[in-house]
Amino acid sequence: MSIDLRCFTYIDILQPQTAGFLATISQGYHPLESQASLFIEVAPGMDVNVVTDIALKRTSCTPGIQIVERRYGCLELHHYDQGQVRAAGEEILAALDIKMTDRLKPRVVSGQTITGTTGYHAQITNRMRHGNFLNEGETLYVLETHPAGYALIATNEAEKAADIEVLEFRAVGAFGRVYLGGGEEDLKEAAKAAISVLDSIDGRDNPGPAPVFY
């Protein structure tokens, strides 16, 4: 079958806030802290049903998210055994006759750092978030990625690197977005870790304009 592998990424150890956020938005079986995870995005969107079927029949992984959009479909799988998660990925790739390197290489679209957030800005950010709160006076960092699915690993690595608050991340749709809050220096380290992990992921070319940072 012809399938476009847009995002394919392993997360070795889900961090507490990232796992908690996934549990908040998951319509399937909630992932837990310290589990390993696999996130896949494919096109056409309906093909994600085939991806899910392969993984669940051949491994003991548990699905947390399966979403079919107009153009894209995505699946998140998790398990305490990293070997099971790796096996799920290998089974999917083999069954579909594709390679991990057929995925799109992640592209950073933009990054914004807003220091000394005003009270109303913090409030309106908190109204849309599903994670922790942004307090007045704290720094807000927003990262935009393409494809969307890479927002998950960017968030997880940011949380590993620094003492920050995970406000929101969106790993589905045309673009992925990560919203983080906290101290300015901590967010610098978190941003560095997020961008570094995205830069380390190989794949086919994903051309686009140069990223915009504020």
SVG drawing of the C-alpha trace seen along z (x, -y; Angstrom):
<svg xmlns="http://www.w3.org/2000/svg" viewBox="-12 -43 33 54">
<polyline fill="none" stroke="black" stroke-width="0.4" points="0.0,0.0 1.1,-3.6 1.5,-5.5 3.2,-8.8 5.1,-8.5 5.1,-12.1 6.2,-11.6 7.7,-8.6 9.4,-9.1 10.3,-7.1 10.2,-8.7 12.3,-6.7 10.9,-7.8 7.8,-9.9 8.4,-12.8 5.8,-13.4 4.1,-16.5 4.2,-15.3 2.6,-12.0 0.1,-13.8 -0.8,-16.1 -1.2,-13.1 -3.5,-11.5 -5.6,-14.7 -6.2,-14.7 -6.0,-10.9 -9.3,-9.3 -7.7,-5.9 -5.7,-4.3 -3.7,-6.9 0.1,-6.7 1.9,-6.9 5.1,-8.5 8.3,-6.6 6.6,-4.6 8.1,-4.5 6.1,-5.9 5.8,-5.9 4.1,-8.6 3.3,-8.1 1.6,-10.4 0.6,-9.2 -1.3,-10.3 -4.0,-9.5 -5.5,-9.8 -7.6,-6.6 -4.4,-4.5 -3.7,-5.0 -6.3,-2.2 -4.0,0.2 -1.0,-1.1 -3.0,-0.5 -4.0,3.0 -0.5,4.1 0.9,2.8 -1.8,4.1 -1.9,7.6 1.9,8.1 2.9,6.4 1.4,5.7 1.6,1.9 -1.4,-0.1 -2.9,-2.9 -3.4,-6.3 -4.3,-8.4 -5.8,-7.6 -7.0,-10.5 -8.2,-10.6 -8.3,-14.0 -9.2,-15.0 -5.6,-14.6 -3.6,-13.0 -3.9,-10.2 -1.9,-9.8 -1.3,-7.1 0.4,-7.1 1.4,-3.8 3.0,-3.2 4.4,-0.4 6.7,-0.1 8.9,2.1 10.9,0.1 11.5,3.3 7.8,3.6 7.5,0.1 10.5,0.5 9.0,3.8 5.8,2.1 7.6,-0.4 9.6,2.3 6.5,4.3 4.7,1.3 7.6,0.4 8.1,3.9 4.4,4.6 4.1,1.4 7.5,1.9 8.8,-1.5 11.9,-2.7 12.1,-5.0 14.2,-7.4 11.1,-7.7 9.6,-10.0 9.7,-13.8 12.6,-15.4 11.2,-17.8 11.3,-21.5 11.2,-24.3 8.8,-26.9 9.0,-29.5 9.9,-30.2 8.7,-32.9 10.0,-33.9 7.9,-36.4 9.3,-37.6 7.4,-39.2 4.0,-38.0 1.2,-40.3 -1.7,-39.2 -4.2,-39.2 -1.8,-37.4 -1.3,-34.7 -5.0,-34.4 -5.9,-34.0 -3.1,-31.5 -4.4,-29.5 -7.9,-29.5 -6.7,-27.4 -4.1,-25.2 -4.8,-21.6 -1.6,-21.4 -0.1,-23.5 -0.7,-27.2 1.3,-30.2 1.7,-32.8 1.8,-36.6 5.4,-37.8 6.7,-34.4 8.2,-33.7 6.2,-32.1 7.9,-30.1 6.1,-28.9 7.7,-26.5 6.1,-25.6 7.0,-22.5 6.3,-20.7 5.0,-18.0 2.8,-18.4 3.7,-15.0 7.2,-16.1 5.7,-18.5 5.5,-15.5 9.2,-14.6 10.1,-18.4 8.0,-18.8 9.4,-15.7 13.0,-16.7 12.3,-20.2 10.9,-18.9 13.9,-16.6 16.3,-19.5 14.8,-22.2 12.4,-23.0 9.5,-24.3 5.8,-24.1 4.2,-22.3 1.2,-24.4 0.1,-22.8 1.3,-20.9 -0.6,-20.1 0.8,-17.2 -2.0,-16.9 -2.8,-19.1 -0.9,-21.1 1.7,-22.3 2.7,-21.2 2.8,-23.8 4.5,-23.6 3.6,-26.1 6.0,-26.2 6.1,-28.5 8.5,-29.3 11.7,-31.2 13.6,-32.8 16.8,-30.9 15.1,-27.6 13.1,-28.2 16.3,-28.9 17.6,-25.5 14.3,-23.9 14.2,-25.5 17.7,-24.5 16.9,-20.8 13.7,-20.9 15.4,-22.3 18.4,-20.0 16.3,-16.8 14.4,-18.0 17.7,-18.7 19.0,-15.2 16.1,-13.4 16.9,-12.3 14.5,-11.8 13.6,-13.0 13.9,-16.7 11.3,-18.9 11.9,-22.3 10.4,-25.5 11.3,-29.1 13.9,-29.8 12.4,-29.6 11.3,-32.8 12.4,-33.5 11.2,-36.3"/>
</svg>
